[in-house]
Amino acid sequence: MPNTAYVLSDVHGHLPCLLTALEMIDIDSDEGASLILLGDYIDRGAQSAEVLYTIKAVADQWPNRVIALLGNHEVDFLDWMSGNDEDVFWPLQDLGFVTIGSLLTTDQMQRILGNRVELPTDVDGLTMINRAVKDAIKMNHPALLAWLNRLPLYYETSEQIFVHAGVNEQAGENWRSQTPDLTFTHKFPASVGTFSKTIIAGHIGTSSMHPDGSHGVFFDGASHYYIDGSIERTDTLNILKYTAATSHYEYLTATVQTQHQASAGMDDSLSRFPTEIMSRMEITGVDAALGDGPRKVSNRPAQNQLGTQA
């Protein structure tokens, strides 16, 4: 495992926070750093497609140092994409069509949905729109869909398990073979206590675990770190940092003033975005969100110490 690992989770379509976090980590200049993303890149925020393309670009640029995992939102989306056209569960959850809207062009949205703010209730109408939306997504994003379908459910080191939701801890050392796929991405409630490896997960908002309802990284004092900071309510993305030399964990936060801003500080690697995606990005600047302070994680003054693993 590289000298330093940074972990993000539950971006949920909030591109500004993701770009701010990537600027803080600055994996390009830190050759000993790796980045692990725990899933739930889409839904809730307005820039799901942009978030996916950003993560794909970073993973493509550093294939040996960036690991992206699937979350339950990606699994549900992919199941919908490959399922029957009569299955409209996923689009019915996409309130305001925010995720669909990020994956379709403006013309496609108008042609398929018109001025609708919700889907029709009759089966034939639902099926027709569902099919048209899926066809448009497949046409617009074939490489992105292929990449999503290749993402793993967990990543393991000699000491840690990185996963979106969790594993079957009752299986002990046999957790790999005895954890159902849906447990990796949908497990609820959160497990706490001692396990054979440290488990680092997202999925469940940490405010439900902290007695004071705060949103920072939660450590149970034994074998579990949870990092989902409920970005849709806080406009904040938790960054868990692990230093291998000392087995030490700490966390930082990437915060922006508004989720409706995006960044002009995009790396050249992001120039691979399809023209339609790029044309919809509102470019305003990461520097304003970061302030005048240094961008390197190691230089950030407000780090939260989480302790050293035994």
PLY file of the C-alpha trace (Angstrom):
ply
format ascii 1.0
element vertex 310
property float x
property float y
property float z
element edge 309
property int vertex1
property int vertex2
end_header
0.00 0.00 0.00
1.32 3.53 -0.76
2.71 5.70 2.04
-0.48 7.73 2.40
-4.05 6.84 1.53
-6.87 9.34 1.19
-10.46 8.12 1.28
-13.63 9.83 0.01
-17.22 8.64 -0.12
-20.79 9.72 -0.86
-20.12 12.64 -3.20
-23.73 12.46 -4.45
-23.48 14.72 -7.45
-21.72 17.58 -5.65
-18.90 18.45 -8.03
-17.52 21.52 -6.18
-16.81 19.54 -3.01
-15.17 16.76 -5.00
-12.92 19.18 -6.89
-12.03 20.96 -3.67
-11.09 17.62 -2.09
-8.96 16.65 -5.09
-7.14 19.98 -4.90
-6.46 19.43 -1.21
-5.13 15.91 -1.77
-3.06 16.91 -4.82
-2.20 13.34 -5.74
-0.28 14.62 -8.78
2.58 16.03 -6.71
2.51 13.45 -3.90
3.99 10.32 -5.47
3.45 8.29 -2.32
-0.28 8.95 -2.14
-3.25 6.85 -3.18
-6.93 7.76 -3.40
-9.77 5.37 -2.61
-13.36 6.34 -3.40
-16.07 4.33 -1.67
-19.04 4.90 -3.99
-22.31 6.84 -4.10
-21.10 9.34 -6.67
-24.56 10.03 -8.09
-28.03 11.26 -7.08
-29.22 14.09 -4.80
-26.85 16.69 -6.27
-27.24 18.29 -9.70
-23.92 17.17 -11.23
-23.88 13.38 -11.11
-22.51 12.97 -14.63
-19.79 15.53 -14.04
-18.79 13.79 -10.81
-18.59 10.43 -12.59
-16.48 11.82 -15.41
-14.18 13.54 -12.94
-13.60 10.34 -10.97
-13.13 8.31 -14.15
-10.59 10.84 -15.44
-8.61 10.73 -12.20
-8.73 6.92 -12.12
-7.65 6.74 -15.77
-4.75 9.09 -15.16
-3.44 7.20 -12.09
-4.70 3.62 -12.56
-2.31 2.19 -9.98
-3.03 4.80 -7.32
-6.74 5.53 -7.59
-9.36 2.92 -6.71
-13.06 3.64 -7.24
-15.65 1.30 -5.73
-19.36 0.92 -6.33
-21.94 2.27 -3.90
-25.59 1.36 -3.59
-26.64 4.30 -5.77
-24.45 3.12 -8.66
-25.63 -0.48 -8.21
-29.27 0.59 -8.29
-28.63 2.77 -11.33
-26.85 -0.01 -13.23
-29.57 -2.51 -12.32
-32.14 -0.09 -13.73
-30.12 0.46 -16.89
-29.89 -3.28 -17.57
-33.41 -4.12 -16.38
-36.81 -4.27 -18.02
-38.27 -1.03 -19.34
-41.31 -1.62 -17.12
-39.10 -1.25 -14.02
-39.39 2.44 -13.20
-38.31 2.34 -9.55
-35.02 4.17 -10.08
-36.31 7.16 -12.09
-39.19 7.54 -9.64
-36.56 8.15 -6.94
-34.79 10.78 -9.04
-36.66 13.76 -7.65
-36.65 16.69 -10.04
-34.82 14.49 -12.58
-31.53 15.88 -11.24
-29.49 12.77 -12.11
-31.26 12.11 -15.40
-30.84 15.79 -16.25
-27.07 15.57 -15.79
-26.84 12.54 -18.10
-29.03 13.89 -20.90
-28.62 16.95 -23.07
-31.07 19.82 -22.80
-32.59 18.86 -26.14
-33.02 15.25 -25.04
-34.66 16.33 -21.79
-37.11 18.51 -23.68
-37.87 15.86 -26.29
-38.40 13.04 -23.79
-39.83 14.81 -20.76
-41.07 18.12 -22.09
-42.05 20.39 -19.23
-42.83 17.56 -16.83
-41.77 17.87 -13.22
-42.77 14.28 -12.48
-43.32 11.07 -14.40
-46.75 10.03 -15.71
-48.74 7.53 -13.70
-49.99 5.25 -16.48
-47.90 2.16 -17.20
-47.59 2.73 -20.94
-46.47 6.32 -20.50
-43.96 5.36 -17.82
-42.52 2.54 -19.91
-42.15 4.72 -23.00
-40.33 7.49 -21.14
-38.22 4.98 -19.21
-37.06 3.33 -22.42
-36.30 6.66 -24.07
-34.27 7.90 -21.11
-32.21 4.71 -20.91
-31.59 4.73 -24.68
-30.36 8.32 -24.50
-28.03 7.57 -21.57
-26.59 4.57 -23.42
-26.03 6.68 -26.52
-24.41 9.54 -24.60
-22.18 7.60 -22.21
-21.13 4.15 -23.48
-17.56 4.36 -22.12
-18.75 5.70 -18.78
-21.27 2.88 -18.38
-18.65 0.29 -19.30
-16.30 1.76 -16.69
-18.99 1.76 -14.00
-19.79 -1.88 -14.70
-16.14 -2.80 -14.10
-15.83 -1.17 -10.68
-15.25 -3.54 -7.74
-17.31 -3.83 -4.57
-14.42 -3.62 -2.12
-10.68 -3.05 -1.90
-8.50 -4.89 0.60
-5.02 -4.35 2.01
-3.13 -6.38 4.59
-4.73 -4.29 7.35
-7.91 -2.74 5.93
-11.13 -3.32 4.02
-12.43 -0.37 2.04
-16.09 -0.79 1.15
-19.15 1.32 0.62
-21.41 -0.14 3.32
-19.79 -3.12 5.02
-19.15 -6.85 5.02
-20.64 -9.89 6.71
-18.61 -9.70 9.88
-20.31 -12.74 11.40
-18.50 -14.80 8.76
-15.14 -13.86 10.29
-12.21 -14.74 8.04
-14.66 -16.07 5.44
-16.25 -12.66 4.85
-15.03 -12.53 1.23
-17.00 -15.59 0.16
-19.90 -15.19 2.56
-20.76 -11.53 2.03
-23.63 -11.11 -0.48
-22.98 -8.46 -3.11
-25.77 -6.27 -1.78
-24.22 -6.29 1.69
-21.08 -4.63 0.35
-23.14 -1.73 -0.97
-26.41 -1.68 0.99
-25.58 -2.96 4.51
-27.60 -1.36 7.30
-27.26 -0.64 10.17
-23.61 0.15 10.69
-21.48 -2.44 12.49
-19.23 -1.46 15.37
-16.72 -3.32 17.50
-13.64 -5.38 16.82
-13.02 -7.15 13.51
-9.95 -8.85 12.05
-9.25 -5.85 9.81
-10.08 -2.17 9.99
-13.21 -1.46 7.94
-13.53 1.94 6.28
-16.98 2.67 4.88
-19.41 5.38 3.87
-23.13 4.86 3.21
-24.53 5.83 6.61
-24.41 9.45 7.68
-22.06 9.87 10.61
-24.46 12.28 12.32
-26.52 9.21 13.27
-23.48 7.82 15.14
-22.04 10.90 16.81
-23.87 11.66 20.08
-23.86 15.37 19.22
-25.17 14.81 15.70
-22.02 16.17 14.05
-21.00 15.10 10.56
-17.28 14.40 10.88
-15.60 11.01 10.46
-16.81 8.52 13.07
-14.38 6.04 14.68
-15.92 3.44 16.98
-12.73 3.04 18.99
-12.16 -0.47 17.63
-12.20 -1.46 13.94
-14.59 0.86 12.06
-14.33 4.26 10.41
-17.41 5.79 8.77
-16.97 8.88 6.63
-20.32 9.86 5.05
-20.75 13.51 6.04
-24.24 13.93 4.47
-22.99 16.25 1.76
-26.52 17.04 0.59
-27.13 18.83 3.91
-23.64 20.10 4.77
-21.94 20.89 1.45
-18.96 19.18 3.08
-16.98 16.13 2.04
-14.97 14.26 4.67
-11.46 13.14 3.69
-9.97 10.33 5.76
-6.17 10.25 5.66
-4.17 7.17 6.62
-0.39 7.29 7.09
1.02 3.78 6.70
4.33 4.44 8.45
2.59 5.25 11.73
-0.76 3.49 11.18
-2.32 6.85 11.99
-5.72 8.16 10.87
-6.87 11.76 10.71
-9.47 13.60 8.71
-9.98 16.81 6.85
-13.04 18.43 5.31
-13.60 19.86 1.85
-16.29 22.53 2.10
-17.74 24.97 -0.42
-20.15 27.80 0.09
-22.76 26.52 -2.31
-23.36 23.24 -4.07
-24.39 25.07 -7.24
-20.89 26.31 -8.02
-18.36 24.33 -10.01
-14.66 24.75 -10.50
-12.40 26.37 -13.02
-9.40 24.67 -11.44
-9.89 21.53 -13.46
-6.92 19.39 -14.39
-6.08 18.88 -18.06
-7.08 15.26 -17.60
-10.70 16.39 -17.41
-10.56 17.61 -21.00
-11.73 14.11 -21.95
-15.27 15.00 -20.93
-17.81 14.77 -23.76
-18.62 18.18 -25.24
-22.21 18.05 -23.99
-21.05 17.42 -20.43
-18.44 20.18 -20.54
-20.90 22.66 -21.98
-23.21 22.21 -18.99
-20.51 22.77 -16.36
-20.72 26.13 -14.59
-17.11 27.20 -14.12
-16.45 29.46 -11.13
-13.27 28.39 -9.35
-12.00 26.14 -6.59
-9.67 28.83 -5.24
-12.60 30.80 -3.85
-13.75 27.75 -1.92
-10.28 26.99 -0.61
-9.33 30.54 0.30
-5.75 31.76 0.19
-4.33 28.95 2.30
-2.16 26.09 1.03
-3.78 23.25 -0.85
-1.59 20.40 0.33
-3.31 18.16 2.85
-0.15 17.91 4.93
-0.12 21.69 5.32
-3.74 22.17 6.30
-3.91 23.45 9.90
-7.32 22.09 10.92
-6.82 18.37 10.97
-8.83 16.12 13.24
-6.81 13.42 14.93
-8.42 9.99 15.05
-5.65 7.99 16.64
-3.23 5.23 15.81
-4.32 1.67 15.21
-2.74 -0.91 17.46
0 1
1 2
2 3
3 4
4 5
5 6
6 7
7 8
8 9
9 10
10 11
11 12
12 13
13 14
14 15
15 16
16 17
17 18
18 19
19 20
20 21
21 22
22 23
23 24
24 25
25 26
26 27
27 28
28 29
29 30
30 31
31 32
32 33
33 34
34 35
35 36
36 37
37 38
38 39
39 40
40 41
41 42
42 43
43 44
44 45
45 46
46 47
47 48
48 49
49 50
50 51
51 52
52 53
53 54
54 55
55 56
56 57
57 58
58 59
59 60
60 61
61 62
62 63
63 64
64 65
65 66
66 67
67 68
68 69
69 70
70 71
71 72
72 73
73 74
74 75
75 76
76 77
77 78
78 79
79 80
80 81
81 82
82 83
83 84
84 85
85 86
86 87
87 88
88 89
89 90
90 91
91 92
92 93
93 94
94 95
95 96
96 97
97 98
98 99
99 100
100 101
101 102
102 103
103 104
104 105
105 106
106 107
107 108
108 109
109 110
110 111
111 112
112 113
113 114
114 115
115 116
116 117
117 118
118 119
119 120
120 121
121 122
122 123
123 124
124 125
125 126
126 127
127 128
128 129
129 130
130 131
131 132
132 133
133 134
134 135
135 136
136 137
137 138
138 139
139 140
140 141
141 142
142 143
143 144
144 145
145 146
146 147
147 148
148 149
149 150
150 151
151 152
152 153
153 154
154 155
155 156
156 157
157 158
158 159
159 160
160 161
161 162
162 163
163 164
164 165
165 166
166 167
167 168
168 169
169 170
170 171
171 172
172 173
173 174
174 175
175 176
176 177
177 178
178 179
179 180
180 181
181 182
182 183
183 184
184 185
185 186
186 187
187 188
188 189
189 190
190 191
191 192
192 193
193 194
194 195
195 196
196 197
197 198
198 199
199 200
200 201
201 202
202 203
203 204
204 205
205 206
206 207
207 208
208 209
209 210
210 211
211 212
212 213
213 214
214 215
215 216
216 217
217 218
218 219
219 220
220 221
221 222
222 223
223 224
224 225
225 226
226 227
227 228
228 229
229 230
230 231
231 232
232 233
233 234
234 235
235 236
236 237
237 238
238 239
239 240
240 241
241 242
242 243
243 244
244 245
245 246
246 247
247 248
248 249
249 250
250 251
251 252
252 253
253 254
254 255
255 256
256 257
257 258
258 259
259 260
260 261
261 262
262 263
263 264
264 265
265 266
266 267
267 268
268 269
269 270
270 271
271 272
272 273
273 274
274 275
275 276
276 277
277 278
278 279
279 280
280 281
281 282
282 283
283 284
284 285
285 286
286 287
287 288
288 289
289 290
290 291
291 292
292 293
293 294
294 295
295 296
296 297
297 298
298 299
299 300
300 301
301 302
302 303
303 304
304 305
305 306
306 307
307 308
308 309
